[in-house]
Amino acid sequence: MPSSSLLCSHRILGQQLEKDLLAQGYSVLFVQTDVTKEQDIVSVMQKEGDHFGTIHILINNAGKFQHKSFMT
């Protein structure tokens, strides 16, 4: 299975997802991250490099989500 990193600002949710994926045999690393902070991004890149060696694909899907109806 491919290796992946989980970046999430919510520690408990990120750790639980990491645990669940590891139990399914995935190679995954959770890193609590606030993508609005440059130091967090630098830290993530270092941790991923140390853990996986090389980053082959990077997807930035960070954004603000509002829980409300689109019809209002």
Contacts in CASP RR format, 6 or more apart in sequence:
PFRMAT RR
TARGET T0000
AUTHOR 0000-0000-0000
METHOD contacts of the structure
MODEL  1
MPSSSLLCSHRILGQQLEKDLLAQGYSVLFVQTDVTKEQDIVSVMQKEGD
HFGTIHILINNAGKFQHKSFMT
1 25 0 8 1.000
1 26 0 8 1.000
1 27 0 8 1.000
2 26 0 8 1.000
2 27 0 8 1.000
3 26 0 8 1.000
3 27 0 8 1.000
3 28 0 8 1.000
3 29 0 8 1.000
3 52 0 8 1.000
4 21 0 8 1.000
4 26 0 8 1.000
4 27 0 8 1.000
4 28 0 8 1.000
4 29 0 8 1.000
5 28 0 8 1.000
5 29 0 8 1.000
5 30 0 8 1.000
5 31 0 8 1.000
5 44 0 8 1.000
5 48 0 8 1.000
5 51 0 8 1.000
5 52 0 8 1.000
6 14 0 8 1.000
6 17 0 8 1.000
6 18 0 8 1.000
6 21 0 8 1.000
6 28 0 8 1.000
6 29 0 8 1.000
6 30 0 8 1.000
6 31 0 8 1.000
7 31 0 8 1.000
7 33 0 8 1.000
7 35 0 8 1.000
7 44 0 8 1.000
7 62 0 8 1.000
8 14 0 8 1.000
8 17 0 8 1.000
8 30 0 8 1.000
8 32 0 8 1.000
8 33 0 8 1.000
9 32 0 8 1.000
9 33 0 8 1.000
9 34 0 8 1.000
9 35 0 8 1.000
10 32 0 8 1.000
11 32 0 8 1.000
14 30 0 8 1.000
14 32 0 8 1.000
15 30 0 8 1.000
17 30 0 8 1.000
18 28 0 8 1.000
18 29 0 8 1.000
18 30 0 8 1.000
21 28 0 8 1.000
22 28 0 8 1.000
27 52 0 8 1.000
29 47 0 8 1.000
29 48 0 8 1.000
29 51 0 8 1.000
29 52 0 8 1.000
31 43 0 8 1.000
31 44 0 8 1.000
31 47 0 8 1.000
31 48 0 8 1.000
33 40 0 8 1.000
33 41 0 8 1.000
33 43 0 8 1.000
33 44 0 8 1.000
34 40 0 8 1.000
35 41 0 8 1.000
35 60 0 8 1.000
35 62 0 8 1.000
45 55 0 8 1.000
48 55 0 8 1.000
49 55 0 8 1.000
END
